[in-house]
Amino acid sequence: GEDIYAGIFEEGIFKTIDKGRQWMDLTYNLSNLRFQSMTTVDEQLFAGTDVGIFKLDNSKKNWEKVFSGLQINSLDEYQGKLIAGHRKGIIISEDQGESWEWIYENGNARKAIVLDDKIAASHFGADLTFSKNLGQTWESTFYLSKEKFSVSEIVQIDNVLLMTNGSGIYRSEDNGVTWVLLHNLDRMTWLGDFLVSGKVIYLGAGSGGC
């Protein structure tokens, strides 16, 4: 069956190959359990934590730190490359974490997500930028309520982009150039992650303050 990984904040990393019936503990010697993100590159598992990026050697049951010193907010894979967003920008590795190159250095990247043929980067300063050439150049986009709320999540379904921030759910049909507000939130509601299954989109939500 398909491998599924789950990271539980301050608890561990687990894997199932039978749709969740049984779980294997892959935490091993991982020294920091404050997980922010995980992804695989060519079946190689990486974990982003509050202190950097770790790479699993499952045959030796050993985690190796391959990038250190910064909280990693997101990890994603694109054509065998590893893309990481963190509090100083975005970095990329083309050799499974052995070396890294900066592709964005203009501020905190809340998330750097691969959408079809481009990278979408959401920033804590509320900016949303796109790159179609692996970070050589970046284009900004505009949406209402930008001055108040950072982008939380963004996902692509065919030629449509969906985005959430603290004010609601937005839709774009022109690759993020313009956005339409689909659903306005009251101030006590928060939104979680998108989950896409075929043409069906799920979005976690809750209520209450911090």
C-alpha positions in Angstrom: 0.0 0.0 0.0 0.9 3.7 -0.1 3.3 4.9 2.6 1.8 7.5 4.9 3.9 9.5 7.4 2.6 11.3 10.5 4.6 13.7 12.7 3.1 14.4 16.1 4.5 17.6 17.7 6.9 16.8 20.6 6.0 13.1 20.3 7.5 11.4 17.3 7.3 10.4 13.6 5.4 7.4 12.5 4.7 5.5 9.3 1.9 3.2 8.1 1.8 1.0 4.9 -1.6 -0.5 5.5 -3.9 2.6 5.5 -3.4 3.3 9.2 -4.1 -0.2 10.7 -0.6 -0.4 12.1 2.1 2.3 12.7 5.9 2.0 12.9 7.8 4.4 15.1 10.5 6.1 13.1 11.6 8.6 15.8 14.8 6.7 16.7 17.5 9.2 17.7 15.8 12.4 16.4 17.0 15.1 18.8 14.3 17.7 18.2 10.6 16.7 18.2 9.1 20.1 17.5 8.0 19.2 14.0 6.8 21.8 11.5 6.8 19.8 8.3 7.8 16.6 6.5 8.3 15.4 2.9 10.0 12.7 0.9 12.4 13.1 -2.0 12.9 9.9 -4.0 11.5 7.9 -1.0 14.0 9.6 1.3 12.2 11.1 4.4 13.0 14.6 5.6 11.7 16.4 8.7 11.7 20.1 9.4 11.9 21.1 13.0 12.4 24.2 15.2 16.2 23.7 14.9 16.7 22.6 11.3 16.2 19.8 8.8 16.9 16.1 9.5 17.3 13.2 7.0 16.4 9.6 7.9 18.7 6.7 7.1 16.2 4.0 7.8 18.6 1.1 7.3 20.7 2.5 10.2 17.7 3.8 12.2 19.5 7.2 12.3 18.5 10.8 11.7 21.2 13.2 10.4 20.9 16.9 10.6 21.5 18.4 7.1 20.6 22.0 7.8 20.8 23.7 11.2 20.1 26.9 13.0 16.7 28.0 11.8 13.1 26.9 12.4 11.8 25.2 9.2 8.2 26.2 8.5 7.7 24.0 5.4 9.3 21.3 3.2 8.2 20.3 -0.3 9.6 18.4 -3.2 9.8 19.4 -6.9 11.4 17.2 -9.6 13.8 15.6 -7.0 14.7 18.9 -5.4 14.0 19.7 -1.7 12.5 23.2 -1.0 12.4 24.6 2.5 10.8 27.8 3.9 12.1 29.2 7.1 12.2 32.5 9.1 14.9 34.1 6.9 13.6 33.0 3.4 13.7 29.9 1.2 16.4 27.4 0.4 16.7 24.6 -2.1 18.8 21.4 -2.3 19.3 19.4 -5.5 21.4 16.6 -3.7 19.1 15.4 -1.0 20.2 17.9 1.6 24.0 17.6 1.1 24.2 21.3 0.0 21.8 24.2 0.0 21.3 27.4 -2.1 19.3 30.5 -1.2 16.5 31.2 -3.7 14.7 33.9 -1.6 16.3 36.1 1.1 13.8 38.9 1.6 12.1 37.7 4.8 10.3 35.1 6.7 8.7 32.4 4.5 5.7 30.9 6.4 5.3 28.3 3.7 7.0 27.5 0.3 4.7 25.1 -1.6 5.1 23.6 -5.1 2.0 24.2 -7.2 2.1 22.5 -10.6 5.0 24.4 -12.4 5.7 27.1 -9.8 6.6 27.8 -6.2 4.1 29.7 -4.1 5.6 31.4 -1.0 3.5 32.9 1.7 5.2 35.3 4.2 4.4 36.4 7.7 4.4 39.9 6.5 1.2 39.0 4.5 2.9 39.0 1.1 2.3 36.1 -1.4 4.9 35.6 -4.1 5.3 33.2 -7.0 8.3 31.9 -8.9 8.2 29.9 -12.2 11.9 29.4 -12.5 13.0 27.9 -9.1 13.5 31.2 -7.4 15.5 33.1 -10.0 12.7 35.7 -10.1 9.6 36.3 -8.0 6.3 38.0 -8.7 4.0 39.5 -6.0 0.2 39.3 -6.0 -2.4 41.4 -4.4 -5.5 40.5 -2.4 -7.9 42.4 -0.1 -7.2 42.3 3.6 -3.5 41.8 2.8 -2.5 44.6 5.2 -3.9 42.7 8.2 -3.6 38.9 7.6 -0.8 36.5 6.6 -1.6 33.8 4.1 -2.1 30.5 5.9 -2.6 27.9 3.2 -2.6 27.7 -0.6 -3.5 24.8 -2.9 -4.1 24.3 -6.7 -6.9 22.3 -8.3 -6.5 22.1 -12.1 -6.2 25.8 -13.1 -7.7 27.2 -9.9 -5.9 28.4 -6.8 -7.5 28.5 -3.3 -5.9 30.5 -0.5 -6.8 31.1 3.1 -5.8 33.9 5.5 -7.2 35.3 8.7 -10.1 37.0 6.9 -11.4 34.1 4.8 -11.1 31.8 1.8 -10.0 33.2 -1.6 -10.0 31.9 -5.2 -7.9 32.8 -8.2 -8.4 31.7 -11.8 -5.5 33.7 -13.3 -2.5 32.1 -11.6 -2.7 34.3 -8.5 -2.8 37.6 -10.2 -6.2 38.5 -8.8 -8.3 37.0 -6.0 -12.0 36.8 -5.1 -13.2 36.4 -1.5 -15.4 33.2 -1.3 -16.1 33.1 2.4 -15.5 35.7 5.0 -14.6 34.6 8.5 -15.7 36.0 11.8 -12.7 37.0 14.0 -12.9 34.0 16.3 -12.7 31.4 13.5 -9.4 29.9 12.4 -8.6 27.7 9.3 -6.3 24.7 9.1 -4.9 22.7 6.2 -6.4 21.9 2.8 -6.8 18.3 1.9 -7.5 17.4 -1.7 -9.0 14.1 -2.8 -9.8 14.1 -6.5 -12.2 17.0 -7.1 -13.2 17.1 -3.4 -11.5 19.7 -1.1 -11.5 19.5 2.7 -10.5 22.4 5.0 -9.9 22.1 8.7 -11.5 24.9 10.8 -12.1 25.7 14.4 -13.1 28.5 16.8 -11.8 30.2 19.8 -8.8 32.4 20.6 -5.3 31.6 21.6 
